[in-house]
Amino acid sequence: MTVSRFTRVLRRVFFTAVALVSLVLGGVVCLMCQALAGRDAPTYRVEGHVVSHERGALPVGGDEDAVSQTIAVDAGSHRYDITAVDPGLDLPPGQPVILDISRADGSVAYLSAGGGVVDLRSGVVRPVLLIFAALVALGAVYFGAVRLHVYPPVATWLALVLGALLAPVVVFVRV
């Protein structure tokens, strides 16, 4: 194999690798944006009552004394099982509750009972950090590809566009 043929093969392999890395990192960004959008999606209210209540030991963050609360709520045509480490879920069976259900994914966003509200949504720190890390890694990949002159900047941008176009497809198809 000659040097020029080896260089062409190396460029094709590297182009494919950059496109795949773009796909993965773009997928992470899309998935985390989807998680953040689902977190703050509109909700609708459902009234119900607590059917059962269980307590269990759930070590969280090294805290051996943390107690998880699991309740089952009967809301007419649907039953919701809710588990969290929150003293606000310490509700007796028969307690009337109001659930705010996310229109995006059908999960319980808030639980209201006896004047108190329990926020059951996931946090925003992890998705924001993953978005930031993926964008920094994506920038580093493209900076390195252009800086090393492995292939022309036009091909680098083509790989970026390919990754950006395929990433949402992969995320929403859930391959």
PyRosetta script that sets phi, psi and omega in degrees:
from pyrosetta import init, pose_from_sequence

init()
pose = pose_from_sequence("MTVSRFTRVLRRVFFTAVALVSLVLGGVVCLMCQALAGRDAPTYRVEGHVVSHERGALPVGGDEDAVSQTIAVDAGSHRYDITAVDPGLDLPPGQPVILDISRADGSVAYLSAGGGVVDLRSGVVRPVLLIFAALVALGAVYFGAVRLHVYPPVATWLALVLGALLAPVVVFVRV")
pose.set_psi(1, 132.2)
pose.set_omega(1, -179.2)
pose.set_phi(2, -82.3)
pose.set_psi(2, 168.2)
pose.set_omega(2, -178.5)
pose.set_phi(3, -65.3)
pose.set_psi(3, -41.4)
pose.set_omega(3, -178.3)
pose.set_phi(4, -67.2)
pose.set_psi(4, -37.6)
pose.set_omega(4, 177.8)
pose.set_phi(5, -68.6)
pose.set_psi(5, -40.5)
pose.set_omega(5, 176.6)
pose.set_phi(6, -60.4)
pose.set_psi(6, -41.1)
pose.set_omega(6, 179.2)
pose.set_phi(7, -64.2)
pose.set_psi(7, -41.5)
pose.set_omega(7, 178.8)
pose.set_phi(8, -63.9)
pose.set_psi(8, -42.4)
pose.set_omega(8, 178.8)
pose.set_phi(9, -64.3)
pose.set_psi(9, -43.6)
pose.set_omega(9, 178.9)
pose.set_phi(10, -61.0)
pose.set_psi(10, -41.8)
pose.set_omega(10, 179.2)
pose.set_phi(11, -63.9)
pose.set_psi(11, -41.5)
pose.set_omega(11, 179.4)
pose.set_phi(12, -64.7)
pose.set_psi(12, -43.9)
pose.set_omega(12, 179.6)
pose.set_phi(13, -64.5)
pose.set_psi(13, -44.3)
pose.set_omega(13, -179.4)
pose.set_phi(14, -66.3)
pose.set_psi(14, -39.1)
pose.set_omega(14, 177.5)
pose.set_phi(15, -60.9)
pose.set_psi(15, -43.9)
pose.set_omega(15, 178.7)
pose.set_phi(16, -64.2)
pose.set_psi(16, -41.6)
pose.set_omega(16, 179.2)
pose.set_phi(17, -63.7)
pose.set_psi(17, -42.8)
pose.set_omega(17, 178.9)
pose.set_phi(18, -64.9)
pose.set_psi(18, -39.7)
pose.set_omega(18, 178.3)
pose.set_phi(19, -64.6)
pose.set_psi(19, -41.3)
pose.set_omega(19, 179.5)
pose.set_phi(20, -68.6)
pose.set_psi(20, -40.3)
pose.set_omega(20, 176.2)
pose.set_phi(21, -63.2)
pose.set_psi(21, -39.5)
pose.set_omega(21, 176.4)
pose.set_phi(22, -61.1)
pose.set_psi(22, -41.8)
pose.set_omega(22, 179.5)
pose.set_phi(23, -61.4)
pose.set_psi(23, -47.6)
pose.set_omega(23, -178.5)
pose.set_phi(24, -65.9)
pose.set_psi(24, -48.5)
pose.set_omega(24, -178.2)
pose.set_phi(25, -67.6)
pose.set_psi(25, -39.1)
pose.set_omega(25, 175.1)
pose.set_phi(26, -64.1)
pose.set_psi(26, -36.2)
pose.set_omega(26, 176.4)
pose.set_phi(27, -64.1)
pose.set_psi(27, -39.2)
pose.set_omega(27, 177.1)
pose.set_phi(28, -62.8)
pose.set_psi(28, -44.7)
pose.set_omega(28, 179.8)
pose.set_phi(29, -62.4)
pose.set_psi(29, -46.0)
pose.set_omega(29, -179.9)
pose.set_phi(30, -63.0)
pose.set_psi(30, -42.9)
pose.set_omega(30, -178.9)
pose.set_phi(31, -64.8)
pose.set_psi(31, -41.1)
pose.set_omega(31, 180.0)
pose.set_phi(32, -70.8)
pose.set_psi(32, -35.5)
pose.set_omega(32, 174.9)
pose.set_phi(33, -65.1)
pose.set_psi(33, -38.1)
pose.set_omega(33, 176.8)
pose.set_phi(34, -64.4)
pose.set_psi(34, -40.0)
pose.set_omega(34, 178.5)
pose.set_phi(35, -64.3)
pose.set_psi(35, -41.5)
pose.set_omega(35, 178.3)
pose.set_phi(36, -67.7)
pose.set_psi(36, -39.0)
pose.set_omega(36, 178.6)
pose.set_phi(37, -66.6)
pose.set_psi(37, -39.1)
pose.set_omega(37, 178.0)
pose.set_phi(38, -67.6)
pose.set_psi(38, -31.2)
pose.set_omega(38, 179.7)
pose.set_phi(39, -64.6)
pose.set_psi(39, -39.8)
pose.set_omega(39, -176.8)
pose.set_phi(40, -104.9)
pose.set_psi(40, 24.4)
pose.set_omega(40, 179.7)
pose.set_phi(41, -69.6)
pose.set_psi(41, 157.1)
pose.set_omega(41, 175.7)
pose.set_phi(42, -60.7)
pose.set_psi(42, 154.3)
pose.set_omega(42, -178.6)
pose.set_phi(43, -125.6)
pose.set_psi(43, 163.5)
pose.set_omega(43, 170.5)
pose.set_phi(44, -128.7)
pose.set_psi(44, 155.8)
pose.set_omega(44, -174.4)
pose.set_phi(45, -98.5)
pose.set_psi(45, 143.2)
pose.set_omega(45, 177.4)
pose.set_phi(46, -134.4)
pose.set_psi(46, 132.8)
pose.set_omega(46, 176.8)
pose.set_phi(47, -98.8)
pose.set_psi(47, 144.8)
pose.set_omega(47, 179.4)
pose.set_phi(48, -164.3)
pose.set_psi(48, -167.0)
pose.set_omega(48, 177.6)
pose.set_phi(49, -143.1)
pose.set_psi(49, 154.4)
pose.set_omega(49, -178.2)
pose.set_phi(50, -72.7)
pose.set_psi(50, 128.2)
pose.set_omega(50, 179.7)
pose.set_phi(51, -96.4)
pose.set_psi(51, -43.2)
pose.set_omega(51, 179.9)
pose.set_phi(52, -144.3)
pose.set_psi(52, 158.8)
pose.set_omega(52, -179.0)
pose.set_phi(53, -143.3)
pose.set_psi(53, 130.6)
pose.set_omega(53, 177.8)
pose.set_phi(54, -132.9)
pose.set_psi(54, 147.3)
pose.set_omega(54, 173.7)
pose.set_phi(55, -114.8)
pose.set_psi(55, 144.9)
pose.set_omega(55, 178.2)
pose.set_phi(56, -149.1)
pose.set_psi(56, 153.0)
pose.set_omega(56, 176.9)
pose.set_phi(57, -76.5)
pose.set_psi(57, 128.4)
pose.set_omega(57, -179.8)
pose.set_phi(58, -140.9)
pose.set_psi(58, 95.6)
pose.set_omega(58, -179.7)
pose.set_phi(59, -65.1)
pose.set_psi(59, 120.1)
pose.set_omega(59, -177.9)
pose.set_phi(60, -121.8)
pose.set_psi(60, 121.6)
pose.set_omega(60, 175.8)
pose.set_phi(61, 57.7)
pose.set_psi(61, 34.4)
pose.set_omega(61, 178.6)
pose.set_phi(62, 85.8)
pose.set_psi(62, -4.1)
pose.set_omega(62, 179.2)
pose.set_phi(63, -87.7)
pose.set_psi(63, 103.6)
pose.set_omega(63, -177.5)
pose.set_phi(64, -74.9)
pose.set_psi(64, -14.5)
pose.set_omega(64, -177.9)
pose.set_phi(65, -92.6)
pose.set_psi(65, 0.4)
pose.set_omega(65, -179.4)
pose.set_phi(66, -67.6)
pose.set_psi(66, 138.1)
pose.set_omega(66, -178.6)
pose.set_phi(67, -120.3)
pose.set_psi(67, 128.0)
pose.set_omega(67, 176.9)
pose.set_phi(68, -88.6)
pose.set_psi(68, 145.1)
pose.set_omega(68, 177.4)
pose.set_phi(69, -112.8)
pose.set_psi(69, 127.6)
pose.set_omega(69, 176.6)
pose.set_phi(70, -122.8)
pose.set_psi(70, 122.5)
pose.set_omega(70, 177.6)
pose.set_phi(71, -124.9)
pose.set_psi(71, 153.0)
pose.set_omega(71, 173.2)
pose.set_phi(72, -114.6)
pose.set_psi(72, 129.3)
pose.set_omega(72, -178.2)
pose.set_phi(73, -116.3)
pose.set_psi(73, 127.1)
pose.set_omega(73, 175.9)
pose.set_phi(74, -95.4)
pose.set_psi(74, 116.2)
pose.set_omega(74, -178.4)
pose.set_phi(75, -117.3)
pose.set_psi(75, 53.0)
pose.set_omega(75, 178.9)
pose.set_phi(76, 78.7)
pose.set_psi(76, -99.3)
pose.set_omega(76, -175.7)
pose.set_phi(77, -87.1)
pose.set_psi(77, -5.6)
pose.set_omega(77, -176.4)
pose.set_phi(78, -138.0)
pose.set_psi(78, 147.7)
pose.set_omega(78, 176.4)
pose.set_phi(79, -114.5)
pose.set_psi(79, 132.0)
pose.set_omega(79, -179.4)
pose.set_phi(80, -114.1)
pose.set_psi(80, 128.2)
pose.set_omega(80, 173.2)
pose.set_phi(81, -103.9)
pose.set_psi(81, 123.4)
pose.set_omega(81, -174.8)
pose.set_phi(82, -124.1)
pose.set_psi(82, 128.3)
pose.set_omega(82, 177.1)
pose.set_phi(83, -127.3)
pose.set_psi(83, 131.9)
pose.set_omega(83, 177.7)
pose.set_phi(84, -160.2)
pose.set_psi(84, 161.6)
pose.set_omega(84, 173.6)
pose.set_phi(85, -98.8)
pose.set_psi(85, 80.9)
pose.set_omega(85, -176.9)
pose.set_phi(86, -150.0)
pose.set_psi(86, 127.0)
pose.set_omega(86, 179.1)
pose.set_phi(87, -65.4)
pose.set_psi(87, -16.0)
pose.set_omega(87, 178.2)
pose.set_phi(88, -68.7)
pose.set_psi(88, -15.5)
pose.set_omega(88, 177.8)
pose.set_phi(89, -90.7)
pose.set_psi(89, 4.5)
pose.set_omega(89, 178.2)
pose.set_phi(90, -79.4)
pose.set_psi(90, 77.3)
pose.set_omega(90, -175.0)
pose.set_phi(91, -116.5)
pose.set_psi(91, 139.1)
pose.set_omega(91, 179.7)
pose.set_phi(92, -77.5)
pose.set_psi(92, 153.4)
pose.set_omega(92, 174.8)
pose.set_phi(93, -58.8)
pose.set_psi(93, 140.3)
pose.set_omega(93, -177.5)
pose.set_phi(94, 95.8)
pose.set_psi(94, -13.3)
pose.set_omega(94, -179.9)
pose.set_phi(95, -64.8)
pose.set_psi(95, 125.4)
pose.set_omega(95, 175.7)
pose.set_phi(96, -72.5)
pose.set_psi(96, 138.3)
pose.set_omega(96, -179.3)
pose.set_phi(97, -135.8)
pose.set_psi(97, 159.4)
pose.set_omega(97, 173.3)
pose.set_phi(98, -121.6)
pose.set_psi(98, 126.6)
pose.set_omega(98, -180.0)
pose.set_phi(99, -108.2)
pose.set_psi(99, 135.7)
pose.set_omega(99, 170.7)
pose.set_phi(100, -100.1)
pose.set_psi(100, 113.5)
pose.set_omega(100, -175.3)
pose.set_phi(101, -100.3)
pose.set_psi(101, 132.8)
pose.set_omega(101, 179.8)
pose.set_phi(102, -69.2)
pose.set_psi(102, 133.0)
pose.set_omega(102, 176.6)
pose.set_phi(103, -75.2)
pose.set_psi(103, -18.0)
pose.set_omega(103, -177.8)
pose.set_phi(104, -75.3)
pose.set_psi(104, -49.6)
pose.set_omega(104, -174.7)
pose.set_phi(105, -131.1)
pose.set_psi(105, 2.1)
pose.set_omega(105, 176.8)
pose.set_phi(106, 78.2)
pose.set_psi(106, 10.6)
pose.set_omega(106, 178.6)
pose.set_phi(107, -84.7)
pose.set_psi(107, 160.1)
pose.set_omega(107, 179.1)
pose.set_phi(108, -81.2)
pose.set_psi(108, 120.8)
pose.set_omega(108, -179.2)
pose.set_phi(109, -91.8)
pose.set_psi(109, -44.0)
pose.set_omega(109, -178.7)
pose.set_phi(110, -137.1)
pose.set_psi(110, 150.6)
pose.set_omega(110, 173.6)
pose.set_phi(111, -127.5)
pose.set_psi(111, 126.0)
pose.set_omega(111, 178.2)
pose.set_phi(112, -114.1)
pose.set_psi(112, 129.5)
pose.set_omega(112, 178.5)
pose.set_phi(113, -153.7)
pose.set_psi(113, 128.2)
pose.set_omega(113, 174.9)
pose.set_phi(114, 58.5)
pose.set_psi(114, 34.6)
pose.set_omega(114, 178.1)
pose.set_phi(115, 88.7)
pose.set_psi(115, -9.8)
pose.set_omega(115, 179.0)
pose.set_phi(116, -103.7)
pose.set_psi(116, 151.3)
pose.set_omega(116, 178.5)
pose.set_phi(117, -123.2)
pose.set_psi(117, 132.0)
pose.set_omega(117, 178.0)
pose.set_phi(118, -111.4)
pose.set_psi(118, 122.9)
pose.set_omega(118, 178.5)
pose.set_phi(119, -86.1)
pose.set_psi(119, 115.3)
pose.set_omega(119, -176.9)
pose.set_phi(120, -105.6)
pose.set_psi(120, 9.2)
pose.set_omega(120, -179.5)
pose.set_phi(121, -75.3)
pose.set_psi(121, 156.0)
pose.set_omega(121, 176.8)
pose.set_phi(122, -74.0)
pose.set_psi(122, 160.1)
pose.set_omega(122, -178.1)
pose.set_phi(123, -74.5)
pose.set_psi(123, 171.0)
pose.set_omega(123, -179.3)
pose.set_phi(124, -105.5)
pose.set_psi(124, -12.3)
pose.set_omega(124, -173.8)
pose.set_phi(125, -65.1)
pose.set_psi(125, -50.0)
pose.set_omega(125, -177.0)
pose.set_phi(126, -62.1)
pose.set_psi(126, -48.2)
pose.set_omega(126, 177.9)
pose.set_phi(127, -61.6)
pose.set_psi(127, -39.0)
pose.set_omega(127, -179.7)
pose.set_phi(128, -66.4)
pose.set_psi(128, -42.0)
pose.set_omega(128, 177.9)
pose.set_phi(129, -64.8)
pose.set_psi(129, -39.1)
pose.set_omega(129, 178.1)
pose.set_phi(130, -67.1)
pose.set_psi(130, -37.9)
pose.set_omega(130, 176.5)
pose.set_phi(131, -63.2)
pose.set_psi(131, -46.8)
pose.set_omega(131, 179.8)
pose.set_phi(132, -60.7)
pose.set_psi(132, -47.1)
pose.set_omega(132, -178.8)
pose.set_phi(133, -64.1)
pose.set_psi(133, -40.7)
pose.set_omega(133, 179.7)
pose.set_phi(134, -65.7)
pose.set_psi(134, -39.9)
pose.set_omega(134, 179.3)
pose.set_phi(135, -69.2)
pose.set_psi(135, -37.9)
pose.set_omega(135, 176.4)
pose.set_phi(136, -65.0)
pose.set_psi(136, -43.1)
pose.set_omega(136, 178.7)
pose.set_phi(137, -64.6)
pose.set_psi(137, -40.0)
pose.set_omega(137, 178.5)
pose.set_phi(138, -63.8)
pose.set_psi(138, -42.8)
pose.set_omega(138, 176.4)
pose.set_phi(139, -63.2)
pose.set_psi(139, -39.8)
pose.set_omega(139, 178.8)
pose.set_phi(140, -65.6)
pose.set_psi(140, -39.0)
pose.set_omega(140, 178.4)
pose.set_phi(141, -62.3)
pose.set_psi(141, -46.0)
pose.set_omega(141, -177.9)
pose.set_phi(142, -73.0)
pose.set_psi(142, -36.1)
pose.set_omega(142, 176.0)
pose.set_phi(143, -62.7)
pose.set_psi(143, -44.1)
pose.set_omega(143, 179.2)
pose.set_phi(144, -64.7)
pose.set_psi(144, -39.6)
pose.set_omega(144, -179.1)
pose.set_phi(145, -66.2)
pose.set_psi(145, -41.2)
pose.set_omega(145, 179.5)
pose.set_phi(146, -74.4)
pose.set_psi(146, -41.3)
pose.set_omega(146, -177.0)
pose.set_phi(147, -64.7)
pose.set_psi(147, -37.8)
pose.set_omega(147, -178.9)
pose.set_phi(148, -80.6)
pose.set_psi(148, -5.5)
pose.set_omega(148, 179.9)
pose.set_phi(149, 53.2)
pose.set_psi(149, 35.9)
pose.set_omega(149, 178.6)
pose.set_phi(150, -68.2)
pose.set_psi(150, -38.1)
pose.set_omega(150, 171.8)
pose.set_phi(151, -151.5)
pose.set_psi(151, 165.5)
pose.set_omega(151, -172.5)
pose.set_phi(152, -63.8)
pose.set_psi(152, 156.4)
pose.set_omega(152, 179.6)
pose.set_phi(153, -58.7)
pose.set_psi(153, -29.5)
pose.set_omega(153, 179.1)
pose.set_phi(154, -63.2)
pose.set_psi(154, -41.4)
pose.set_omega(154, 178.0)
pose.set_phi(155, -66.8)
pose.set_psi(155, -34.3)
pose.set_omega(155, 177.1)
pose.set_phi(156, -62.9)
pose.set_psi(156, -45.5)
pose.set_omega(156, 179.1)
pose.set_phi(157, -68.6)
pose.set_psi(157, -31.8)
pose.set_omega(157, 175.2)
pose.set_phi(158, -64.4)
pose.set_psi(158, -41.2)
pose.set_omega(158, 176.7)
pose.set_phi(159, -64.0)
pose.set_psi(159, -40.2)
pose.set_omega(159, 177.4)
pose.set_phi(160, -61.3)
pose.set_psi(160, -46.6)
pose.set_omega(160, -179.6)
pose.set_phi(161, -64.0)
pose.set_psi(161, -43.2)
pose.set_omega(161, 178.2)
pose.set_phi(162, -59.5)
pose.set_psi(162, -46.4)
pose.set_omega(162, 178.5)
pose.set_phi(163, -64.8)
pose.set_psi(163, -41.2)
pose.set_omega(163, -179.2)
pose.set_phi(164, -67.6)
pose.set_psi(164, -33.8)
pose.set_omega(164, 179.2)
pose.set_phi(165, -76.8)
pose.set_psi(165, -35.4)
pose.set_omega(165, -177.4)
pose.set_phi(166, -83.6)
pose.set_psi(166, -26.2)
pose.set_omega(166, -176.3)
pose.set_phi(167, -59.3)
pose.set_psi(167, -50.1)
pose.set_omega(167, 179.1)
pose.set_phi(168, -62.7)
pose.set_psi(168, -33.7)
pose.set_omega(168, 178.7)
pose.set_phi(169, -62.9)
pose.set_psi(169, -45.6)
pose.set_omega(169, -179.6)
pose.set_phi(170, -64.8)
pose.set_psi(170, -40.9)
pose.set_omega(170, -178.6)
pose.set_phi(171, -66.0)
pose.set_psi(171, -46.9)
pose.set_omega(171, -174.9)
pose.set_phi(172, -78.9)
pose.set_psi(172, -23.7)
pose.set_omega(172, 174.3)
pose.set_phi(173, -81.4)
pose.set_psi(173, -23.2)
pose.set_omega(173, 178.1)
pose.set_phi(174, 62.5)
pose.set_psi(174, 55.1)
pose.set_omega(174, 178.0)
pose.set_phi(175, -70.0)
pose.dump_pdb("model.pdb")
